[in-house]
């Protein structure tokens, strides 16, 4: 079997499950060398471009079933991009003689005035099915699981806000969410379907609830007081998405797409996947209970932010002079270890502090400055600080760390973070440990006049923050 989106939320969980059942799994990626060891030990990682039919055909040679998990959620041109990628993937599968394509799409009645997000998800299914390869399309609503975007939005809204002023659709629109384990079970079972043509199955959990009822369900499972939800007629989906972005870890574009998709009823109406595939989906309370238990136990094998891993291969490096144009602004600081001490122990102490930065611990110096910068980023539609981190102590390439992403890591020696906050340029923060000390580098490539002005306006902040940050890390304090 072949998987696209192998570094994403669903693909990263399905690959090990397939492999553990004895199936040979080919995972295609633009940068297979960057996939985590926990994933590559289960699959054959192959470099391929979903947008190139020949590349897909080469990777899919000898494949029986191909899974399509590509979606440009949040991109401005996501409808056209997804249409093009689906057509390319279909052509590549046809050329390779693939027996079936399995696609995870979006639930919603085609006769409704669907949101652009849901409309695009269903259009992708039709594009995939326009060729000679049979397609099984599973249509799901919100996926509830540890680390999923839908779960994080539900979790943060309910935990942060005991009283909520919400648009009327929160209490009127119905949703049939699905536990991530049930989604994975359905995807495994769908690979064995024999129906020709476009085989559409609707996947939903045991409960049909409004979003307001979902929040009350979360509060009950999490043992929180019942939430007061006050509907008003004036909050549009657009305004609501801005509010969701400010309160939750989700960036503005992702919050917008999720909120717009909740305006439509997303319930199973015909051809239930549970009946066709012999499944017994759980209800929302059980899905939330499982998700919270895994969050508490740090069992989050994939996270909604993992989709950014694929983008790292396409981004320029700070050391690339042809791209940087020779303009790399830097703040470089170094602290040497005590020559009378143990350099190995000193290095281990500093690395442990560096690897534990951010998340719930925060930052050991200028905490309020980081929080203000995160709030400003949220106001302007960025990712903010609330994304936190996947694991409180361990980092791997591609992990998010507040409004940074791990760009490069050599455990015990080197860490480079790439900024993902809103900036008039590109920025990195890195630490390198050697046998005599540790060097910290803040590096910035500006875009235009405003990019340069941004750096120089912040010089006093850097002069205050960066030396204190390095001193705290050398002392072994992660926050």
C-alpha positions as CSV (number, residue, x, y, z in Angstrom):
1,X,0.0,0.0,0.0
2,X,1.1,3.5,-0.7
3,X,0.5,6.6,1.5
4,X,0.7,10.2,0.7
5,X,0.7,12.7,3.6
6,X,2.8,10.2,5.6
7,X,4.1,13.0,7.8
8,X,0.6,14.3,8.5
9,X,-1.9,13.7,11.3
10,X,-3.8,10.7,9.8
11,X,-1.0,9.3,7.5
12,X,1.5,9.3,10.4
13,X,-0.9,7.1,12.5
14,X,-2.1,4.9,9.7
15,X,1.3,3.8,8.4
16,X,2.4,2.0,11.6
17,X,-1.0,0.3,11.9
18,X,-0.8,-1.1,8.4
19,X,2.8,-2.2,8.8
20,X,2.1,-3.9,12.0
21,X,-0.6,-6.0,10.3
22,X,2.0,-7.3,7.8
23,X,1.3,-5.0,4.9
24,X,4.2,-3.5,3.0
25,X,3.8,0.3,3.2
26,X,5.4,2.8,0.8
27,X,5.3,6.3,2.2
28,X,6.0,9.1,-0.3
29,X,7.5,12.4,0.7
30,X,9.4,15.3,-0.8
31,X,11.9,14.9,1.9
32,X,12.0,11.2,3.1
33,X,15.2,11.8,5.0
34,X,13.5,14.2,7.3
35,X,10.8,11.7,8.5
36,X,11.1,10.6,12.1
37,X,12.7,7.2,12.9
38,X,9.5,6.2,14.6
39,X,7.8,6.3,11.2
40,X,10.5,5.1,8.8
41,X,11.0,2.0,10.8
42,X,7.6,0.9,9.7
43,X,7.6,1.9,6.0
44,X,9.7,2.2,2.9
45,X,10.1,6.0,2.6
46,X,10.4,7.1,-1.1
47,X,11.0,10.6,-2.5
48,X,8.2,11.6,-4.8
49,X,6.2,14.6,-5.8
50,X,2.4,14.2,-5.8
51,X,2.2,17.0,-8.3
52,X,4.1,15.0,-10.9
53,X,2.3,12.0,-12.4
54,X,5.5,10.3,-13.5
55,X,6.9,10.6,-9.9
56,X,3.7,9.1,-8.5
57,X,3.7,6.3,-11.0
58,X,7.3,5.4,-10.2
59,X,6.6,5.3,-6.5
60,X,3.3,3.3,-7.0
61,X,4.8,0.5,-9.1
62,X,3.4,-2.8,-7.7
63,X,1.1,-1.0,-5.3
64,X,-2.4,-2.5,-4.7
65,X,-4.0,0.3,-2.7
66,X,-3.0,4.0,-2.6
67,X,-4.2,6.4,0.1
68,X,-4.6,10.1,-0.7
69,X,-4.3,12.4,2.3
70,X,-3.2,15.6,0.6
71,X,-5.0,18.8,1.6
72,X,-3.9,22.4,1.4
73,X,-5.9,23.5,4.4
74,X,-5.3,27.2,5.1
75,X,-3.7,28.1,1.7
76,X,-5.3,30.9,-0.2
77,X,-5.5,28.9,-3.4
78,X,-6.3,25.5,-1.7
79,X,-9.2,24.6,-4.1
80,X,-7.2,24.9,-7.3
81,X,-4.1,23.4,-5.7
82,X,-6.0,20.3,-4.3
83,X,-7.8,19.9,-7.7
84,X,-4.4,19.8,-9.5
85,X,-2.7,17.5,-7.0
86,X,-5.7,15.0,-7.1
87,X,-5.6,14.9,-10.9
88,X,-1.8,14.3,-10.9
89,X,-2.1,11.5,-8.3
90,X,-5.0,9.8,-10.2
91,X,-3.0,9.8,-13.5
92,X,0.1,8.4,-11.7
93,X,-1.9,5.6,-10.1
94,X,-3.5,4.8,-13.5
95,X,-0.1,4.5,-15.1
96,X,1.2,2.2,-12.3
97,X,-1.9,-0.1,-12.4
98,X,-3.0,0.7,-8.8
99,X,-6.0,-1.4,-7.8
100,X,-7.8,1.1,-5.6
101,X,-7.5,4.7,-4.3
102,X,-8.8,5.4,-0.7
103,X,-9.5,9.0,0.1
104,X,-10.5,10.7,3.4
105,X,-12.8,13.6,2.5
106,X,-15.3,15.8,4.2
107,X,-18.9,15.0,5.3
108,X,-21.7,17.3,4.2
109,X,-24.8,17.1,2.0
110,X,-23.9,18.0,-1.5
111,X,-27.3,19.8,-1.9
112,X,-26.4,22.3,0.9
113,X,-24.6,25.5,0.4
114,X,-21.3,24.0,1.5
115,X,-18.4,26.0,2.8
116,X,-15.4,26.3,0.4
117,X,-13.5,23.8,2.5
118,X,-16.2,21.1,2.4
119,X,-16.9,21.8,-1.2
120,X,-13.3,21.3,-2.1
121,X,-12.9,18.1,-0.1
122,X,-15.8,16.6,-2.1
123,X,-14.6,17.9,-5.4
124,X,-11.2,16.2,-4.8
125,X,-13.1,12.9,-4.4
126,X,-14.7,13.4,-7.8
127,X,-11.4,14.3,-9.4
128,X,-9.8,11.1,-8.1
129,X,-12.7,9.0,-9.3
130,X,-12.7,10.5,-12.8
131,X,-10.2,7.9,-14.1
132,X,-10.1,4.2,-14.4
133,X,-9.0,3.4,-10.8
134,X,-11.9,2.6,-8.4
135,X,-12.0,5.1,-5.5
136,X,-13.4,4.5,-2.0
137,X,-14.1,7.9,-0.5
138,X,-14.7,8.1,3.3
139,X,-16.4,11.3,4.3
140,X,-15.9,12.4,7.9
141,X,-16.8,15.4,10.0
142,X,-14.6,16.5,12.9
143,X,-11.9,14.0,13.9
144,X,-11.5,13.8,17.7
145,X,-8.1,12.5,18.8
146,X,-5.1,13.7,20.8
147,X,-3.3,16.3,18.7
148,X,-6.0,16.8,16.1
149,X,-7.0,20.4,15.1
150,X,-10.7,19.7,15.8
151,X,-9.9,18.3,19.3
152,X,-7.6,21.2,20.1
153,X,-10.2,23.8,19.1
154,X,-12.9,22.1,21.2
155,X,-10.5,21.6,24.1
156,X,-9.2,25.2,24.3
157,X,-12.6,26.9,23.8
158,X,-14.1,24.9,26.5
159,X,-11.3,25.0,29.0
160,X,-10.5,28.7,28.6
161,X,-14.0,30.2,28.4
162,X,-16.5,29.3,31.2
163,X,-18.9,31.9,29.6
164,X,-19.1,32.2,25.8
165,X,-20.9,34.5,23.5
166,X,-21.3,32.5,20.3
167,X,-23.1,32.8,16.9
168,X,-26.4,31.1,16.7
169,X,-25.1,28.3,14.4
170,X,-23.1,26.9,17.4
171,X,-26.5,25.9,18.9
172,X,-28.3,25.1,15.7
173,X,-25.9,23.2,13.4
174,X,-25.4,19.5,14.0
175,X,-22.2,17.6,13.8
176,X,-21.4,13.8,13.9
177,X,-17.8,13.8,14.9
178,X,-15.6,10.6,14.8
179,X,-12.9,9.3,17.1
180,X,-9.5,9.1,15.3
181,X,-9.3,5.3,16.1
182,X,-12.6,4.8,14.3
183,X,-11.3,6.8,11.3
184,X,-8.2,4.6,11.2
185,X,-10.3,1.4,11.4
186,X,-12.4,2.6,8.6
187,X,-9.4,3.4,6.4
188,X,-7.9,0.0,7.0
189,X,-11.2,-1.7,6.1
190,X,-11.8,0.5,3.1
191,X,-8.7,-0.9,1.4
192,X,-10.5,-4.3,1.0
193,X,-13.6,-2.9,-0.8
194,X,-14.4,-4.4,-4.2
195,X,-17.0,-1.9,-5.4
196,X,-16.2,-0.3,-8.8
197,X,-16.3,3.4,-9.7
198,X,-16.8,6.1,-7.0
199,X,-17.6,4.3,-3.8
200,X,-18.7,7.0,-1.3
201,X,-19.2,6.1,2.4
202,X,-20.2,8.5,5.2
203,X,-18.3,8.1,8.4
204,X,-19.7,9.4,11.7
205,X,-19.5,8.6,15.4
206,X,-22.4,7.3,17.6
207,X,-23.6,10.9,18.5
208,X,-25.2,13.7,16.6
209,X,-24.7,16.9,18.5
210,X,-24.5,20.7,18.1
211,X,-21.2,22.3,18.7
212,X,-22.6,23.8,21.9
213,X,-23.5,20.3,23.1
214,X,-20.0,19.1,22.1
215,X,-18.5,21.7,24.4
216,X,-20.7,20.8,27.3
217,X,-19.8,17.1,26.7
218,X,-16.1,18.1,26.9
219,X,-16.7,20.0,30.1
220,X,-18.4,17.0,31.6
221,X,-15.7,14.5,30.6
222,X,-12.9,16.9,31.8
223,X,-14.8,17.5,35.1
224,X,-15.2,21.2,34.4
225,X,-18.3,23.3,35.5
226,X,-21.0,23.4,33.0
227,X,-20.3,26.2,30.4
228,X,-22.7,29.1,29.9
229,X,-23.2,29.6,26.2
230,X,-25.0,32.7,25.0
231,X,-26.0,32.8,21.3
232,X,-26.2,36.1,19.5
233,X,-27.2,36.8,15.8
234,X,-24.4,39.2,14.9
235,X,-21.3,36.9,15.0
236,X,-20.5,35.9,11.4
237,X,-18.2,32.8,10.7
238,X,-15.5,35.2,9.7
239,X,-15.6,37.1,13.1
240,X,-15.9,33.8,14.9
241,X,-12.8,32.5,13.3
242,X,-10.8,35.5,14.5
243,X,-12.0,34.8,18.0
244,X,-11.2,31.1,17.7
245,X,-7.7,32.0,16.5
246,X,-7.1,34.3,19.5
247,X,-8.3,31.8,22.1
248,X,-7.0,28.5,20.7
249,X,-3.6,27.4,19.3
250,X,-4.9,27.4,15.8
251,X,-3.6,30.0,13.4
252,X,-6.1,32.3,11.7
253,X,-6.3,30.6,8.3
254,X,-6.8,27.1,9.8
255,X,-9.4,28.5,12.3
256,X,-11.2,30.2,9.4
257,X,-11.5,26.9,7.4
258,X,-12.7,24.9,10.4
259,X,-15.2,27.4,11.6
260,X,-16.7,27.8,8.1
261,X,-17.1,24.0,7.8
262,X,-19.1,24.0,11.0
263,X,-21.8,26.3,9.6
264,X,-23.2,23.3,7.6
265,X,-24.8,20.2,9.2
266,X,-22.2,17.4,8.9
267,X,-24.1,14.2,9.7
268,X,-24.4,10.8,8.1
269,X,-27.5,10.7,5.8
270,X,-26.9,7.8,3.4
271,X,-24.5,4.9,2.9
272,X,-23.1,4.8,6.5
273,X,-19.5,3.5,6.6
274,X,-20.2,1.8,9.9
275,X,-22.7,-0.6,8.2
276,X,-20.7,-1.1,5.0
277,X,-17.4,-1.8,6.8
278,X,-18.7,-3.6,9.9
279,X,-17.7,-0.9,12.4
280,X,-19.0,0.1,15.8
281,X,-18.0,3.7,16.3
282,X,-17.9,5.2,19.8
283,X,-19.6,8.3,21.0
284,X,-18.1,11.7,21.6
285,X,-17.6,11.3,25.4
286,X,-15.5,8.2,24.8
287,X,-13.5,9.9,22.1
288,X,-12.8,12.9,24.4
289,X,-11.9,10.5,27.3
290,X,-9.4,8.6,25.1
291,X,-7.9,11.9,23.8
292,X,-7.4,13.4,27.2
293,X,-5.9,10.2,28.5
294,X,-3.4,10.2,25.7
295,X,-2.5,13.9,26.1
296,X,-1.9,13.3,29.8
297,X,0.3,10.3,29.1
298,X,2.1,12.2,26.3
299,X,0.9,9.6,23.7
300,X,0.6,12.0,20.8
301,X,2.3,10.2,17.9
302,X,1.1,12.8,15.4
303,X,-0.1,16.4,15.8
304,X,-2.0,18.7,13.5
305,X,1.1,20.8,13.2
306,X,3.1,17.9,11.7
307,X,1.7,18.8,8.3
308,X,4.4,21.6,8.2
309,X,7.2,19.0,8.1
310,X,6.8,18.6,4.3
311,X,7.3,22.3,3.8
312,X,10.7,22.3,5.4
313,X,12.3,20.8,2.3
314,X,11.1,23.6,0.1
315,X,12.2,26.4,2.4
316,X,15.6,28.1,1.8
317,X,18.4,27.8,4.2
318,X,19.7,30.8,6.1
319,X,23.2,30.0,4.8
320,X,22.1,30.0,1.1
321,X,23.8,33.2,-0.3
322,X,22.0,33.1,-3.6
323,X,18.7,33.4,-1.7
324,X,19.8,35.6,1.2
325,X,21.4,38.1,-1.1
326,X,24.1,38.7,1.4
327,X,21.8,40.3,4.0
328,X,21.8,38.2,7.1
329,X,21.4,40.2,10.3
330,X,22.7,38.5,13.4
331,X,22.9,38.6,17.1
332,X,25.7,36.2,18.1
333,X,26.6,35.5,21.8
334,X,28.8,33.0,23.4
335,X,29.4,31.7,27.0
336,X,32.5,29.5,27.7
337,X,32.4,26.8,30.3
338,X,34.5,26.9,33.4
339,X,37.9,25.4,32.3
340,X,38.2,23.8,35.8
341,X,34.9,22.1,35.4
342,X,33.6,19.0,33.5
343,X,32.9,20.2,29.9
344,X,30.8,17.0,29.1
345,X,28.6,17.6,32.1
346,X,28.3,21.3,31.3
347,X,27.3,20.5,27.7
348,X,24.7,17.9,28.9
349,X,23.2,20.5,31.3
350,X,22.9,23.2,28.7
351,X,21.5,20.8,26.1
352,X,18.8,19.5,28.5
353,X,17.7,23.1,29.2
354,X,17.7,24.0,25.5
355,X,15.7,20.9,24.5
356,X,13.0,21.7,27.2
357,X,12.4,25.3,26.1
358,X,8.9,26.6,25.5
359,X,5.5,24.9,25.9
360,X,4.0,25.0,29.3
361,X,7.4,25.8,30.9
362,X,7.6,29.0,28.8
363,X,11.0,30.8,28.3
364,X,13.5,31.3,31.1
365,X,14.2,35.0,30.3
366,X,11.8,37.8,29.4
367,X,8.8,35.6,29.7
368,X,6.4,38.5,29.3
369,X,8.2,39.6,26.1
370,X,7.6,36.2,24.6
371,X,3.9,36.3,25.7
372,X,3.4,39.8,24.2
373,X,5.0,38.7,20.9
374,X,2.8,35.7,20.8
375,X,-0.3,37.8,21.5
376,X,0.6,40.2,18.7
377,X,1.2,37.4,16.3
378,X,-2.3,36.0,17.1
379,X,-3.9,39.4,16.6
380,X,-2.4,39.5,13.1
381,X,-3.5,36.0,12.2
382,X,-0.3,34.1,13.1
383,X,0.3,31.0,15.0
384,X,1.1,32.5,18.4
385,X,2.6,30.7,21.4
386,X,-0.3,28.4,22.2
387,X,0.8,25.6,19.8
388,X,3.2,24.6,22.6
389,X,5.1,21.5,21.8
390,X,4.5,17.8,21.2
391,X,6.6,16.5,24.1
392,X,7.8,18.5,27.1
393,X,11.4,17.1,26.9
394,X,12.0,15.6,23.5
395,X,12.4,17.4,20.1
396,X,12.7,16.0,16.6
397,X,13.1,17.8,13.3
398,X,9.8,19.2,12.2
399,X,8.3,19.6,15.7
400,X,6.6,22.8,16.6
401,X,7.9,24.8,19.6
402,X,5.5,27.7,20.3
403,X,5.8,30.0,17.2
404,X,9.0,28.2,16.1
405,X,9.6,24.9,14.2
406,X,12.6,22.7,14.7
407,X,14.6,23.2,11.5
408,X,17.7,21.2,12.3
409,X,18.7,19.2,15.3
410,X,21.8,17.2,16.3
411,X,21.0,16.0,19.8
412,X,23.5,17.2,22.4
413,X,25.2,19.5,20.0
414,X,23.0,21.7,17.8
415,X,19.5,23.1,17.6
416,X,18.1,25.5,15.0
417,X,14.5,26.9,15.2
418,X,12.8,28.5,12.3
419,X,10.3,31.3,13.1
420,X,6.7,30.8,12.0
421,X,5.3,33.9,13.5
422,X,4.3,36.8,11.2
423,X,7.5,38.6,10.2
424,X,8.7,40.9,7.4
425,X,11.5,38.5,6.7
426,X,12.8,35.0,7.8
427,X,14.3,34.3,11.2
428,X,16.1,31.5,13.0
429,X,17.3,31.0,16.6
430,X,20.0,28.5,17.1
431,X,22.4,27.1,19.7
432,X,25.7,25.2,19.1
433,X,27.5,23.4,21.9
434,X,31.2,22.4,21.7
435,X,33.7,21.2,24.2
436,X,34.5,24.7,25.5
437,X,31.1,26.4,25.6
438,X,27.8,27.3,23.8
439,X,27.1,29.8,21.1
440,X,23.7,31.3,20.6
441,X,22.8,32.9,17.2
442,X,19.7,34.9,16.3
443,X,19.7,35.2,12.5
444,X,17.3,37.3,10.3
445,X,16.9,37.8,6.6
446,X,14.8,40.9,6.0
447,X,12.3,41.5,3.2
448,X,12.4,45.1,1.9
449,X,12.6,48.3,3.9
450,X,10.1,47.2,6.6
451,X,12.0,44.0,7.2
452,X,15.1,46.0,8.0
453,X,13.2,48.5,10.1
454,X,11.7,45.6,12.1
455,X,15.2,44.3,13.1
456,X,16.6,47.7,14.1
457,X,13.5,48.7,16.1
458,X,13.9,45.5,18.1
459,X,17.6,45.9,18.8
460,X,17.0,47.2,22.4
461,X,14.7,44.2,23.1
462,X,17.4,41.8,21.7
463,X,20.1,43.5,23.8
464,X,18.0,42.9,26.9
465,X,16.6,39.4,26.1
466,X,19.2,37.4,24.3
467,X,22.1,37.6,26.9
468,X,19.7,36.8,29.7
469,X,18.3,33.8,27.7
470,X,21.8,32.4,27.1
471,X,22.8,32.9,30.8
472,X,19.7,31.0,32.0
473,X,20.3,28.1,29.6
474,X,24.0,27.9,30.7
475,X,22.7,27.7,34.3
476,X,20.5,24.8,33.2
477,X,17.2,26.6,33.6
478,X,14.7,25.8,30.8
479,X,11.9,28.0,32.1
